[in-house]
């Protein structure tokens, strides 16, 4: 596996440089008004800037008022820059990803096949939807399309980062190809399904670049709450000014601005957009393209996960695990005839039968059977084997097909055959029956192995309150065994496409958020119905268009990690909101007593921090308010560490860690800043 190392770097020098410049560009009021909390800070900055030059415009009095106003102005300016920097860093990661994708998008020359079958070389940008092209070894696929003929290996590393080529062929679930990928062997005839500028790669670039403009319902709701809190504190501050005058306390306007900025939720206001963008970025760095921020956020609310068995829960390659002879047959005979029937069977099952036979000491000499006619397995016959030189017919295959073959040849079905078949099915395996002419020798137990670690992962999902449902075409007995071995909560056996949709609708009717994975055209309706639909990049165009997420690595189990990323996004937003509000409470105890202590000495008892002077208290709180934003950028970008647990425990943990922590940190931080700046304020005659 070969991944781009830069994808995993948190922040590069280039991102920081661009983010610093972007921090200044974002000061434009037209942009700042999109973030109402920080827009209020910007208005406060402009007012304090005016007061720096005209300190008595509101008849304010005090020692060295111009210098005091200048200090407030500088701190407010840095607060704005730090908030913009947090968002710019998050956007910078997305832009870096987009630039990487743009390098993949090339205008290549391609071989267009006309209606008469003639080949014409044209520019890829001239292609239209519905055109048919020929791509051969070394050619870049010019645009998205469906394979209509041929079989070839395609290098998708430019998009997925995976070094191993992927087999593409006409029909089935691996017929979809992506523009910008490279054919490394053989040839393909491809029907173009996208016009230039509308390819999957173009959509990916657009989504990544547009991350800063996407707001999720949760984010909008939280933004509304922050605006409401800001308005409440603004009303309180407007009412505080005449009340203070009535009490004989003269409060400089710049102090009121500092108080407002410290009390409104500037910390989460400055980080909110960055948290959302970073959440999408974490999914992108995980090689999953989310069609919107809403899709990522929906992952965090998932209650039910529907998973295919083959390729997701199990490896999908059924391998021989045991030879089970019927009454009257020797195990050595069953092993030898099973190996003979599989010598030229190139399927994983056939190769595993030969391998298991060798381990059990088969006496078969493969060289003696090289010139015989082997019968390949087909979907119609469901049987494979070989016709021996002496006329005998060795066959292996599905139980019903072999039974029919034996009965037509005048043979009888062994009494214990069905018992052996049931035994294999109960173990979660697939039985293959072996016969020679009209005599059945026994059963080959093919085992579909559950992927390691899934039991623990499903247990983690259960701790999160997520129910897992396995869908499989297997019979109920096999499905039950695999479900029990994997540790899923429920299963649907002999599942058809409509059964998946039915299961999704049933869960949604109970108010649950449902996630599922799929790669085939028959999965498209269910992917569209699910709240979170993760399509495989190796799958069909229909599946990718129906889903709201696409996994570039085509790993069906990745839905498990994507759900955890979504939950981490919601937890991070909630944790930092808790921290921000707790911060505001702590800053209240720093500033309010400082303002009134001079005129109302009894207020000194509220000065629990023991801050030196009113000026040092206000400036210390303001400085802390500014520096806490960049200090929390790493948490906003990486996300709060997530541990699977019930929502009640998670809420309690966040309240203890980020609520209590949000109260303690400002007390310590503001006190330390107060001790550091008090000597300087004395020099400036501001104490």
C-alpha positions in Angstrom: 0.0 0.0 0.0 1.4 3.4 -1.0 0.0 6.5 0.5 0.9 10.1 0.1 2.7 11.0 3.2 1.7 14.7 3.0 -1.9 13.7 3.4 -1.3 12.7 7.0 0.6 15.8 8.0 -1.4 18.0 10.3 -0.1 21.4 9.1 2.6 22.1 6.5 4.7 25.3 6.2 2.8 26.1 2.9 -0.6 25.8 4.7 0.5 28.1 7.5 1.9 30.7 5.1 -1.3 30.8 3.1 -3.4 30.8 6.3 -1.6 33.9 7.7 -2.3 35.8 4.4 -5.9 34.6 4.4 -6.4 35.7 8.0 -5.9 39.3 6.8 -8.1 38.9 3.7 -10.9 37.5 5.8 -11.1 40.8 7.8 -13.3 42.1 5.0 -16.6 43.0 6.7 -18.5 41.4 3.8 -16.9 38.1 4.9 -16.9 38.6 8.6 -20.7 39.2 8.8 -21.1 35.5 7.9 -19.8 34.8 11.5 -22.0 37.1 13.6 -20.0 36.6 16.9 -16.7 37.6 15.3 -18.4 40.4 13.4 -19.4 41.9 16.7 -15.7 41.7 17.7 -14.7 43.5 14.5 -17.2 46.3 15.2 -15.7 46.6 18.7 -12.3 46.7 17.1 -13.2 49.6 14.8 -14.8 51.6 17.7 -11.8 51.1 19.9 -9.5 52.1 17.0 -11.5 55.4 16.7 -11.2 55.9 20.5 -7.4 55.4 20.3 -7.3 58.6 18.2 -10.2 60.4 19.9 -10.3 59.0 23.5 -12.7 61.6 24.9 -15.3 61.4 22.1 -17.7 59.7 24.6 -16.4 61.9 27.5 -14.4 59.0 29.0 -11.8 59.8 31.6 -8.9 57.9 33.1 -5.1 57.6 33.3 -3.4 57.5 29.9 -6.7 56.6 28.2 -5.3 56.7 24.6 -2.7 54.0 25.5 -5.3 51.9 27.2 -7.6 52.1 24.1 -4.6 51.2 21.9 -3.9 48.1 23.9 -7.5 47.0 23.7 -7.5 47.7 20.0 -4.4 45.6 19.4 -5.7 42.7 21.4 -9.1 42.8 19.6 -7.3 42.8 16.2 -5.2 39.8 17.2 -8.4 38.0 18.4 -9.9 38.5 14.9 -6.7 37.3 13.2 -6.5 34.2 15.4 -10.1 33.3 14.7 -9.6 33.8 10.9 -6.3 31.8 11.1 -8.1 28.8 12.6 -10.6 28.8 9.8 -7.9 29.4 7.1 -5.8 26.5 8.4 -8.8 24.2 8.1 -9.5 25.5 4.6 -5.8 25.3 3.7 -5.9 21.5 4.2 -8.9 21.2 1.9 -7.2 23.4 -0.8 -4.0 21.3 -0.6 -6.1 18.2 -1.2 -7.8 19.9 -4.1 -4.5 20.9 -5.7 -3.3 17.3 -5.4 -6.5 16.2 -7.2 -6.1 18.8 -9.9 -2.7 17.4 -10.8 -4.4 14.2 -11.6 -6.8 15.9 -14.0 -5.1 16.0 -17.4 -6.3 16.7 -20.9 -5.1 13.6 -22.7 -5.3 12.4 -26.3 -7.7 9.5 -26.6 -8.9 7.0 -29.3 -12.5 7.7 -30.2 -14.5 4.9 -31.8 -17.0 6.2 -34.4 -20.2 4.5 -35.5 -18.4 2.7 -38.3 -15.8 1.2 -36.0 -13.0 3.5 -37.1 -10.6 4.9 -34.5 -9.9 8.6 -34.4 -7.4 10.3 -32.1 -8.9 13.4 -30.4 -8.4 15.5 -27.3 -10.1 14.2 -24.2 -11.7 17.6 -23.7 -13.7 17.1 -27.0 -15.4 14.0 -25.7 -19.2 14.0 -25.2 -21.4 11.9 -23.0 -22.1 8.7 -24.8 -18.9 8.6 -26.8 -17.0 5.3 -27.0 -13.2 5.2 -26.6 -10.6 2.5 -26.7 -7.9 2.6 -23.9 -4.9 0.3 -24.0 -1.8 -0.4 -21.9 -0.2 2.9 -20.8 -3.3 5.1 -21.8 -4.9 7.4 -19.3 -8.7 7.0 -19.1 -9.9 10.4 -20.4 -13.1 10.8 -18.5 -15.6 8.8 -16.3 -17.2 5.9 -18.0 -18.6 2.3 -18.0 -16.6 -0.6 -19.5 -18.6 -2.2 -22.3 -16.0 -4.6 -23.5 -12.5 -5.9 -22.5 -10.7 -6.8 -19.3 -7.8 -4.8 -18.0 -5.9 -3.8 -14.8 -6.3 -0.1 -14.0 -3.9 1.9 -11.8 -6.1 4.2 -9.6 -3.2 5.3 -7.3 -3.4 8.9 -8.5 -6.8 9.1 -6.9 -6.9 6.5 -4.2 -3.2 6.3 -3.2 -3.3 2.5 -3.5 -0.5 1.0 -5.5 -2.2 -2.2 -6.4 -4.0 -2.1 -9.8 -7.8 -2.9 -9.9 -9.3 -5.3 -12.5 -12.0 -3.7 -14.6 -14.4 -5.6 -16.9 -17.7 -5.2 -18.6 -20.8 -5.9 -16.6 -21.1 -6.5 -12.9 -20.0 -4.1 -10.2 -16.5 -3.4 -11.5 -17.4 -1.8 -14.8 -17.0 1.8 -13.6 -13.8 3.7 -14.5 -12.7 7.2 -13.4 -11.0 9.8 -15.5 -7.3 10.3 -14.8 -6.7 6.6 -14.0 -4.2 4.6 -16.1 -4.6 1.2 -17.9 -1.6 -0.9 -17.0 -2.5 -4.1 -18.9 -4.7 -5.3 -21.8 -7.4 -3.0 -23.2 -10.9 -1.6 -22.5 -13.7 -0.2 -24.5 -15.3 2.5 -22.5 -18.6 4.4 -22.9 -18.2 8.0 -21.5 -20.7 8.9 -18.9 -19.7 12.4 -18.0 -19.0 15.6 -20.0 -15.7 17.6 -19.4 -15.9 19.5 -16.2 -18.6 17.1 -14.7 -16.5 14.1 -14.0 -16.2 12.4 -10.6 -12.8 14.0 -10.2 -14.2 17.4 -11.0 -16.9 16.9 -8.4 -14.4 15.8 -5.8 -12.3 19.0 -6.4 -15.4 21.2 -6.2 -16.5 19.5 -3.0 -13.1 19.9 -1.3 -12.6 23.5 -2.5 -16.2 24.3 -1.4 -15.7 23.0 2.1 -15.6 26.5 3.7 -19.0 27.3 2.2 -20.9 24.3 3.6 -22.8 24.5 6.9 -24.6 21.6 8.4 -28.0 21.8 10.2 -26.2 21.2 13.6 -23.8 24.0 12.8 -26.5 26.4 11.8 -28.5 25.6 15.0 -25.3 26.2 17.1 -24.6 29.4 15.2 -28.2 30.6 16.0 -27.6 29.8 19.7 -24.3 31.8 19.6 -26.0 34.8 18.0 -28.7 34.7 20.6 -26.2 34.7 23.4 -24.3 37.6 21.8 -27.6 39.6 21.5 -28.4 38.9 25.2 -25.0 40.1 26.4 -25.2 43.1 24.1 -28.5 44.1 25.7 -27.0 43.5 29.1 -24.0 45.7 28.3 -26.2 48.5 26.9 -28.3 48.4 30.1 -25.1 48.2 32.3 -23.7 51.6 31.1 -26.6 53.8 32.4 -26.8 51.6 35.6 -23.1 52.2 36.2 -23.4 55.9 35.7 -26.3 56.0 38.1 -24.1 54.2 40.7 -21.3 56.8 40.1 -19.1 54.4 38.2 -17.6 55.8 35.0 -16.9 53.0 32.6 -14.8 53.8 29.5 -16.4 52.6 26.2 -13.3 50.5 25.4 -13.8 48.7 28.7 -17.4 47.9 27.8 -16.2 46.6 24.4 -13.6 44.4 26.2 -16.3 43.1 28.6 -18.6 42.3 25.7 -15.9 40.5 23.7 -14.9 38.5 26.8 -18.5 37.5 27.7 -19.8 36.5 24.2 -18.8 33.0 23.0 -15.8 34.2 20.9 -13.9 31.0 21.5 -16.4 28.7 19.9 -17.4 31.5 17.5 -13.8 31.6 16.2 -13.5 27.9 15.9 -17.0 26.8 14.8 -16.3 26.9 11.1 -12.9 25.4 11.5 -14.3 22.4 13.3 -16.8 21.7 10.5 -14.3 22.0 7.8 -11.7 19.9 9.7 -14.4 17.2 10.2 -14.9 16.9 6.4 -11.1 17.1 5.9 -10.6 14.1 8.3 -13.0 12.1 6.2 -11.2 13.2 3.0 -7.8 12.3 4.4 -9.3 8.9 5.1 -9.8 8.6 1.3 -13.6 9.1 1.6 -15.2 11.9 -0.4 -18.3 13.3 1.4 -20.8 15.0 -0.9 -21.7 17.5 1.9 -20.9 18.5 5.4 -24.4 17.2 6.2 -23.3 13.6 5.2 -20.4 13.7 7.6 -22.5 15.0 10.4 -25.2 12.4 9.8 -22.6 9.8 10.4 -22.3 11.0 14.0 -26.0 10.5 14.5 -26.2 6.9 13.0 -28.3 4.5 15.0 -28.3 1.5 12.6 -25.7 0.2 10.2 -26.6 -2.2 7.4 -23.7 -4.2 6.1 -23.3 -6.7 3.3 -21.8 -10.0 4.4 -19.4 -10.8 1.5 -16.4 -8.5 1.4 -17.5 -6.5 4.4 -18.0 -9.0 7.3 -16.3 -11.9 5.5 -13.4 -12.1 3.1 -15.7 -13.4 0.3 -13.2 -16.0 -0.9 -14.6 -19.4 0.3 -11.7 -21.7 1.1 -11.6 -25.4 1.6 -11.5 -26.3 5.3 -12.5 -30.0 5.5 -13.3 -33.1 3.5 -16.4 -35.0 4.9 -17.0 -38.5 3.3 -20.4 -40.1 3.2 -21.1 -43.6 4.5 -19.4 -46.2 2.4 -16.7 -43.8 1.1 -13.1 -43.4 2.3 -11.8 -40.0 3.1 -8.7 -40.7 1.0 -10.9 -41.4 -2.1 -12.8 -38.1 -1.4 -9.6 -36.1 -1.1 -8.1 -37.6 -4.3 -11.2 -37.1 -6.4 -11.7 -33.6 -5.0 -8.2 -32.7 -6.0 -8.6 -34.2 -9.5 -11.7 -32.2 -10.2 -9.9 -29.0 -9.1 -6.5 -29.3 -10.9 -7.5 -26.7 -13.5 -10.0 -24.8 -11.4 -8.3 -21.3 -11.1 -10.9 -20.0 -8.7 -9.8 -19.3 -5.1 -12.1 -22.3 -4.1 -10.5 -24.6 -6.6 -6.9 -23.7 -5.6 -7.7 -24.1 -1.9 -9.1 -27.6 -2.5 -5.8 -28.7 -4.2 -3.8 -27.0 -1.4 -5.8 -28.7 1.4 -5.5 -32.1 -0.5 -1.8 -31.8 -0.5 -1.7 -31.1 3.2 -3.8 -34.2 3.8 -1.4 -36.4 1.7 -3.2 -36.8 -1.6 -1.6 -39.3 -4.0 -2.8 -37.5 -7.2 0.0 -36.8 -9.8 -1.1 -33.7 -11.6 1.0 -34.5 -14.7 -1.2 -37.5 -15.5 -4.3 -35.3 -16.0 -2.8 -32.4 -18.0 -4.3 -33.5 -21.4 -7.8 -34.2 -20.2 -10.9 -32.1 -20.8 -11.8 -30.1 -17.8 -15.4 -28.8 -17.3 -15.5 -25.2 -16.1 -18.1 -24.0 -13.6 -21.0 -22.0 -15.0 -23.9 -20.2 -13.4 -26.2 -22.4 -15.3 -24.8 -25.9 -14.5 -23.2 -24.9 -11.1 -20.8 -27.9 -11.6 -17.2 -28.3 -12.6 -14.9 -31.3 -13.0 -13.1 -33.6 -15.5 -13.7 -36.5 -17.8 -11.1 -39.2 -17.1 -9.4 -41.2 -19.8 -11.3 -44.3 -18.8 -14.6 -42.5 -19.4 -15.5 -41.8 -15.8 -16.9 -38.4 -15.0 -15.6 -36.6 -11.8 -17.8 -33.7 -10.7 -18.0 -31.3 -7.8 -20.6 -28.6 -7.4 -23.8 -27.4 -5.7 -25.8 -30.0 -3.9 -28.9 -29.8 -6.0 -26.9 -29.9 -9.3 -24.9 -33.0 -8.2 -28.0 -34.7 -6.9 -29.6 -34.2 -10.2 -26.5 -35.5 -12.0 -26.3 -38.6 -9.9 -30.0 -39.5 -10.2 -30.0 -39.0 -14.0 -27.0 -41.4 -14.1 -29.1 -44.0 -12.2 -27.4 -43.5 -8.8 -28.8 -43.1 -5.3 -28.4 -40.3 -2.8 -26.5 -41.4 0.4 -28.7 -41.3 3.5 -26.3 -39.2 5.5 -25.6 -36.6 2.7 -28.3 -34.2 3.9 -27.0 -34.5 7.5 -23.5 -33.6 6.3 -24.8 -30.7 4.2 -26.7 -29.4 7.2 -23.6 -29.7 9.3 -21.6 -27.5 6.9 -24.4 -24.9 6.7 -24.7 -24.8 10.4 -21.0 -23.9 10.6 -21.6 -21.0 8.3 -19.9 -22.7 5.3 -20.8 -23.6 1.8 -20.9 -27.3 0.9 -19.7 -28.7 -2.4 -20.7 -32.3 -3.2 -18.2 -34.6 -5.0 -19.3 -37.6 -7.2 -18.0 -40.0 -9.8 -20.6 -40.9 -12.3 -23.6 -42.0 -10.2 -21.8 -42.3 -6.8 -21.5 -39.5 -4.3 -18.3 -39.6 -2.2 -18.8 -36.8 0.2 -18.8 -33.0 0.8 -16.1 -30.3 0.7 -16.6 -27.8 3.4 -15.9 -24.3 2.0 -15.5 -21.7 4.8 -16.1 -18.0 4.3 -13.9 -16.5 7.0 -15.0 -13.6 9.2 -12.5 -10.8 9.0 -10.3 -10.5 12.2 -11.1 -7.8 14.7 -14.8 -7.3 13.6 -16.2 -8.8 16.8 -14.4 -6.1 18.8 -15.4 -3.4 16.4 -19.1 -4.4 16.4 -18.9 -4.4 20.2 -17.6 -0.8 20.0 -20.5 0.1 17.8 -22.9 -1.5 20.3 -21.3 0.7 23.1 -22.1 3.7 20.9 -25.7 2.5 20.7 -25.5 1.5 17.1 -27.3 -1.6 15.9 -25.7 -3.7 13.1 -27.7 -5.6 10.6 -26.0 -8.1 8.2 -27.5 -8.7 4.7 -26.6 -11.9 2.8 -28.0 -14.1 0.1 -27.1 -17.1 2.2 -29.7 -19.4 3.6 -31.0 -18.6 7.1 -28.9 -21.3 8.8 -25.6 -20.1 7.3 -26.5 -16.5 7.9 -27.3 -17.1 11.5 -23.9 -18.8 12.0 -21.9 -16.0 10.4 -23.9 -13.4 12.3 -23.2 -15.1 15.6 -19.5 -15.5 14.7 -19.1 -11.9 13.6 -21.1 -10.5 16.5 -23.7 -8.5 14.6 -27.1 -7.8 16.2 -29.4 -8.9 13.5 -29.3 -10.5 10.0 -31.4 -10.7 6.9 -30.9 -14.0 5.0 -31.6 -14.6 1.3 -31.7 -10.9 1.0 -32.8 -9.2 -2.3 -32.2 -5.5 -3.2 -35.8 -4.7 -2.1 -35.1 -6.3 1.3 -32.3 -3.8 2.0 -34.6 -0.9 1.2 -37.3 -2.4 3.4 -34.9 -2.8 6.3 -33.8 0.9 5.9 -37.3 2.2 5.7 -38.3 0.1 8.8 -35.5 1.6 10.9 -36.1 5.1 9.6 -39.8 4.8 10.5 -38.7 4.3 14.1 -36.8 7.6 13.9 -33.4 6.1 13.4 -30.5 7.3 11.2 -29.3 4.5 8.9 -26.0 4.0 7.2 -25.1 1.3 4.6 -22.4 0.4 2.1 -22.8 -0.8 -1.5 -21.1 -1.0 -4.9 -23.6 -2.4 -7.4 -26.3 -0.9 -9.5 -28.8 -3.0 -7.4 -27.5 -1.2 -4.3 -28.3 2.2 -5.7 -31.9 2.5 -4.4 -30.8 1.5 -0.9 -27.8 3.8 -0.9 -30.2 6.7 -1.9 -32.7 5.7 0.8 -30.1 5.5 3.6 -29.2 8.6 5.5 -25.5 7.8 5.0 -24.8 5.9 1.9 -21.1 4.9 1.3 -20.4 3.7 -2.3 -17.3 2.0 -3.4 -15.2 3.8 -6.0 -14.7 0.5 -7.8 -18.5 0.1 -8.0 -20.9 1.3 -10.7 -21.7 4.9 -11.6 -25.3 4.4 -10.4 -24.1 3.4 -6.9 -21.7 6.4 -6.7 -24.4 8.9 -7.8 -26.9 7.5 -5.4 -24.6 7.6 -2.3 -23.6 10.7 -0.4 -20.1 9.4 0.3 -17.6 7.6 -2.0 -14.8 5.5 -0.6 -11.8 5.8 -3.0 -10.1 2.7 -1.5 -13.3 0.6 -2.0 -13.1 -0.9 1.4 -16.6 -1.8 2.6 -15.6 -2.0 6.3 -14.6 1.7 6.2 -18.1 2.7 7.1 -17.2 1.7 10.7 -14.4 4.3 10.8 -16.5 7.0 9.0 -19.2 6.7 11.6 -16.6 7.2 14.3 -15.3 10.3 12.5 -18.8 11.7 12.3 -19.3 11.1 16.0 -15.9 12.7 16.8 -17.0 15.8 14.8 -20.2 16.2 16.9 -18.3 15.5 20.2 -15.5 18.0 19.3 -18.1 20.7 18.5 -20.0 20.0 21.8 -16.8 19.8 23.9 -15.4 23.1 22.6 -18.8 24.8 23.0 -18.9 23.6 26.6 -15.3 24.9 27.1 -16.1 28.2 25.6 -19.2 28.9 27.7 -17.3 27.8 30.9 -14.6 30.2 29.8 -17.1 33.1 29.7 -18.3 32.3 33.2 -14.7 32.4 34.5 -13.9 35.7 32.7 -17.0 37.2 34.3 -15.3 36.9 37.7 -12.3 38.6 36.3 -13.9 41.7 34.7 -17.1 42.5 36.5 -15.5 43.0 40.0 -12.7 44.9 38.4 -15.0 47.5 36.9 -17.0 48.2 40.1 -14.4 47.7 42.9 -13.1 51.3 42.8 -16.5 52.8 43.3 -18.1 49.9 45.2 -15.4 48.4 47.5 -17.8 45.7 48.6 -17.4 44.2 45.1 -13.8 43.3 46.1 -15.1 40.1 47.7 -16.0 38.9 44.1 -12.5 39.4 43.0 -11.7 35.8 43.7 -8.6 35.8 41.4 -7.0 38.6 43.4 -6.2 40.6 40.3 -4.0 43.6 40.7 -6.1 46.5 39.2 -9.2 47.0 37.1 -7.0 47.8 34.1 -4.8 44.7 34.5 -7.9 42.5 35.1 -9.6 43.7 31.9 -6.5 43.5 29.7 -5.5 40.1 31.2 -9.0 38.7 30.4 -8.8 40.1 26.9 -5.4 38.7 26.2 -6.5 35.3 27.5 -9.6 35.5 25.3 -7.4 36.1 22.2 -4.7 33.4 22.8 -7.1 30.6 23.8 -8.4 30.5 20.2 -5.1 29.5 18.5 -4.3 27.3 21.5 -7.4 25.2 20.7 -6.7 25.0 16.9 -5.0 21.6 17.3 -8.0 20.2 19.1 -10.4 21.6 16.5 -8.3 20.2 13.6 -7.6 16.7 15.1 -10.8 16.4 17.0 -11.4 15.5 20.6 -10.2 11.9 21.4 -13.2 9.7 21.0 -14.0 6.6 23.1 -17.1 4.5 22.4 -19.6 4.9 25.2 -23.2 5.7 25.9 -24.4 9.2 25.2 -25.1 9.9 28.9 -21.6 8.9 29.9 -20.2 10.9 27.0 -22.1 14.0 28.2 -20.9 13.6 31.8 -17.3 13.1 30.6 -17.4 16.3 28.5 -19.0 18.3 31.3 -16.2 17.2 33.7 -13.3 17.5 31.3 -14.3 20.5 29.2 -16.8 22.2 31.5 -14.7 22.1 34.7 -11.5 22.5 32.6 -13.1 25.5 30.9 -13.6 27.1 34.4 -10.2 26.3 35.8 -8.0 27.2 32.8 -9.1 30.9 32.6 -8.6 31.4 36.3 -5.0 30.2 36.0 -4.3 31.8 32.6 -5.7 35.2 33.5 -3.9 35.3 36.9 -0.6 34.4 35.2 -1.1 37.1 32.5 -2.1 39.6 35.3 1.2 38.9 37.1 3.2 39.4 33.9 1.6 42.6 32.6 1.1 44.5 35.9 4.7 45.8 36.0 4.3 47.0 32.4 1.0 48.7 33.2 2.6 50.6 36.1 5.3 51.9 33.7 2.6 53.0 31.3 0.7 54.6 34.2 -2.4 52.4 33.6 -2.5 50.7 37.0 
